[in-house]
Amino acid sequence: FKVMNANTNNESKELIIDFRVQEFTGFYSGKWSLDDEFDNAIDDYCMEHGIDKNKLTHDCGYWHLDREEFDEYFGTMYAEYLQKWYEKIFGKTFTFEYNRITHPKEYNFANDALFLTMTIKDKEKFFKKLNKKIRENYDMFCDMVANNHTSYSGFMSYMSNDADEWIDNLIQNDTNHPYLECAMEYIAYLELGENSDELKEFDYDLDCAIWYDMYNDGCYYPSSYIRPDEEAQQELDELEAEAIKQAKIKEANKYQLGFDFKD
């Protein structure tokens, strides 16, 4: 096992990285799918405005996600929760801030990707911590690297399957971030999954744990970023006006006031 030291070529202690979150599985299918959220957005709107949903003729296809606002909202929260989980392992040696989410034109071969700005406050302290965690889990870490990064028929790995080469990359190249991104994920799996009851209930899935945290903390509301198109909004306004009119008629009849509510 090779001892990992911080890169001393740069006098600055701070290191800023464009960090792709390897745990994040994207919005297409799976736990982060937004398909059901469109129905939730319509239900919430109808309930808030007293509209009978059964009268709608414009379905989810007439609603849209405000992608830019939602991405920032989601990415900022994800960064907060990922940092909370990683601090259990690496301490307060770094910070995460939302940078961007990229979306493929088609989902045939790729899913959405989340990028954070990772600021390592003290490179030497951070890499010593990472070195310690890899050393403590060395055999299993080597197995994970080999299992996940060995090419086979139908899969070509662009990363080494030799854990010692990973360590060299982490030492020598501050711009080779996929090795750091994956190394942190694997150490989280080994430290929190194998040795902690906190992640065992999620089948060692940190992405699932973050999803669970967001929902339980009551801060994940994607439906609030889903809005009606112009045509759907016109129908909603008409139905709301009719609902208000009928409510007034019902109230007037109740007291036999005989109001006329013609337009």
C-alpha positions in Angstrom: 0.0 0.0 0.0 1.3 3.4 -1.0 1.2 6.3 1.4 -0.8 9.2 0.1 0.3 12.7 0.7 -1.2 16.0 -0.4 0.0 17.5 -3.7 2.8 19.9 -2.6 3.4 21.4 -6.1 0.9 24.1 -5.3 1.7 26.3 -2.3 -2.0 27.0 -1.7 -3.6 24.9 0.9 -7.0 25.3 -0.7 -8.2 23.2 -3.6 -11.4 23.9 -5.6 -12.8 21.1 -7.6 -15.7 20.8 -10.2 -17.1 17.7 -8.4 -19.6 15.4 -10.2 -21.8 13.6 -7.7 -21.4 9.9 -8.6 -24.1 8.8 -6.2 -26.8 10.9 -7.9 -28.8 8.6 -10.2 -30.7 11.2 -12.3 -34.3 12.2 -12.8 -35.1 9.6 -15.4 -36.9 6.7 -13.6 -35.9 5.6 -10.1 -36.3 7.5 -6.8 -35.8 11.0 -8.3 -38.4 10.5 -11.1 -40.6 13.6 -11.5 -43.4 11.7 -13.3 -45.8 11.5 -10.3 -45.0 15.1 -9.3 -47.0 16.5 -12.3 -50.1 14.8 -10.9 -49.3 16.2 -7.4 -48.9 19.7 -8.8 -52.3 19.5 -10.5 -53.9 18.0 -7.3 -52.4 20.8 -5.2 -53.5 23.6 -7.5 -57.1 22.3 -7.7 -57.3 21.9 -4.0 -55.9 25.3 -3.3 -58.3 27.0 -5.8 -61.4 24.9 -5.1 -61.4 23.3 -8.6 -62.9 19.9 -9.4 -60.0 18.1 -11.0 -62.5 15.8 -12.8 -63.5 18.8 -15.0 -60.1 19.4 -16.3 -59.5 18.6 -20.0 -55.9 19.6 -20.0 -53.8 16.9 -18.4 -50.1 16.8 -17.4 -49.0 17.3 -20.9 -50.0 20.9 -20.6 -47.9 21.5 -17.5 -44.1 22.1 -17.5 -41.2 22.1 -15.0 -39.4 25.3 -14.5 -36.1 23.6 -15.0 -33.7 26.3 -14.1 -35.4 27.2 -10.8 -35.9 23.5 -9.9 -32.3 22.5 -10.7 -30.9 25.2 -8.4 -33.4 24.3 -5.6 -32.6 20.6 -5.9 -28.9 20.9 -6.3 -28.5 23.3 -3.4 -30.4 20.8 -1.1 -28.5 17.8 -2.4 -25.2 19.6 -1.7 -26.3 20.3 1.8 -27.3 16.7 2.6 -24.3 15.1 0.8 -22.0 17.3 2.8 -23.8 16.2 6.0 -23.2 12.5 5.2 -19.6 12.9 4.1 -18.8 14.9 7.2 -19.5 11.8 9.2 -16.4 10.3 7.5 -14.1 13.1 6.5 -15.0 15.8 9.1 -15.3 19.5 8.3 -12.4 19.4 5.8 -14.4 20.7 2.8 -17.6 22.4 1.6 -20.0 21.7 -1.2 -22.0 24.3 -3.2 -24.4 23.7 -6.0 -22.9 24.4 -9.5 -25.1 23.0 -12.2 -27.2 20.0 -13.4 -26.7 18.8 -17.0 -29.5 17.0 -18.9 -29.0 14.7 -21.9 -31.0 15.4 -25.1 -32.1 11.8 -25.0 -32.1 9.3 -22.1 -31.1 6.3 -24.2 -27.5 6.2 -23.0 -27.2 8.8 -20.2 -29.0 10.3 -17.3 -28.9 13.7 -15.6 -25.6 14.7 -13.9 -25.2 16.9 -10.8 -22.0 19.0 -10.3 -21.0 20.7 -7.1 -18.2 23.1 -6.4 -16.1 21.3 -3.8 -13.7 23.5 -1.7 -11.1 21.6 0.2 -9.9 24.0 2.9 -6.6 22.3 3.6 -5.4 19.8 1.0 -2.9 18.1 3.3 -5.4 17.6 6.1 -8.0 16.3 3.7 -5.8 13.8 1.8 -4.4 12.5 5.1 -8.0 11.8 6.2 -8.8 10.1 2.8 -5.5 8.1 3.0 -6.4 6.9 6.5 -9.9 5.8 5.4 -8.6 3.9 2.3 -5.9 2.2 4.5 -8.5 1.1 7.0 -10.7 -0.4 4.2 -7.9 -1.2 1.8 -8.8 -4.8 0.8 -12.5 -4.0 0.2 -11.6 -0.8 -1.5 -9.3 -2.7 -3.9 -12.2 -5.1 -4.6 -14.6 -2.3 -5.3 -12.2 -0.6 -7.7 -11.6 -3.9 -9.6 -15.3 -4.8 -9.7 -16.5 -1.5 -10.9 -13.7 -0.5 -13.3 -12.6 -3.6 -15.1 -13.6 -3.6 -18.8 -15.6 -6.4 -20.2 -17.7 -7.2 -23.3 -20.1 -4.3 -23.7 -18.4 -2.1 -21.1 -15.2 0.0 -21.6 -13.8 1.5 -18.4 -12.1 4.8 -18.8 -10.5 4.5 -15.3 -7.9 2.2 -14.0 -9.0 -1.0 -12.1 -5.8 -0.9 -10.0 -6.4 0.8 -6.6 -2.8 1.8 -6.2 -3.0 3.7 -9.6 -6.0 5.4 -8.2 -4.0 6.6 -5.2 -1.3 7.9 -7.6 -3.9 9.8 -9.5 -5.3 11.3 -6.4 -1.8 12.4 -5.4 -0.4 13.7 -8.6 -3.3 15.2 -10.6 -5.6 17.7 -9.0 -7.6 17.8 -12.2 -8.4 14.1 -12.4 -11.5 14.4 -10.3 -13.4 11.2 -11.2 -10.9 9.2 -9.0 -11.6 11.5 -6.0 -15.4 11.4 -6.7 -15.5 7.6 -6.8 -13.1 7.1 -4.0 -15.3 9.2 -1.7 -18.4 7.3 -2.7 -16.7 4.0 -2.1 -15.3 5.0 1.3 -18.9 6.2 2.2 -20.2 2.8 1.1 -17.6 0.9 3.2 -17.7 3.2 6.3 -21.5 3.9 6.4 -22.8 0.9 4.7 -20.7 -1.9 6.2 -20.2 -0.5 9.6 -23.2 1.7 10.3 -26.8 0.9 10.9 -27.7 4.3 9.4 -27.2 3.1 5.9 -28.0 -0.6 6.2 -31.7 0.1 6.0 -31.0 1.8 2.6 -29.1 -1.2 1.3 -25.9 0.9 1.4 -27.4 3.5 -0.9 -26.3 7.0 0.0 -28.4 8.5 -2.8 -31.5 6.8 -1.3 -30.6 8.0 2.2 -30.4 11.6 0.9 -33.8 11.2 -0.8 -35.2 9.8 2.5 -33.7 12.7 4.5 -35.2 15.3 2.2 -38.7 13.9 2.4 -38.6 13.3 6.1 -37.3 16.8 6.8 -40.2 18.2 4.7 -38.1 20.3 2.4 -38.5 18.5 -0.9 -41.3 20.0 -3.0 -40.7 19.5 -6.7 -44.4 19.9 -7.5 -44.1 23.6 -6.6 -41.8 24.1 -9.6 -44.3 22.5 -12.0 -46.7 25.1 -13.6 -49.5 25.1 -16.2 -48.9 26.3 -19.7 -51.0 29.2 -21.0 -53.8 27.0 -22.4 -54.1 25.0 -19.2 -53.9 28.2 -17.1 -56.9 29.7 -19.0 -59.0 26.6 -18.3 -58.0 26.7 -14.6 -59.0 30.4 -14.4 -62.4 29.6 -15.9 -63.0 26.7 -13.6 -61.9 28.7 -10.6 -64.3 31.6 -11.6 -67.1 29.1 -12.0 -66.3 27.5 -8.6 -66.4 30.9 -6.9 -69.7 31.7 -8.6 -71.3 28.5 -7.6 -70.1 29.0 -4.0 -71.7 32.4 -3.9 -75.0 31.0 -5.3 -74.9 28.2 -2.7 -74.3 30.7 0.1 -77.0 33.0 -1.1 -79.5 30.2 -1.3 -78.6 29.2 2.1 -79.8 32.5 3.5 -82.5 32.9 0.8 -81.1 36.3 -0.3 -82.0 35.8 -3.9 -78.9 37.4 -5.4 -78.5 37.2 -9.2 -75.0 36.1 -10.2 -75.2 36.4 -13.9 -72.1 37.6 -15.7 
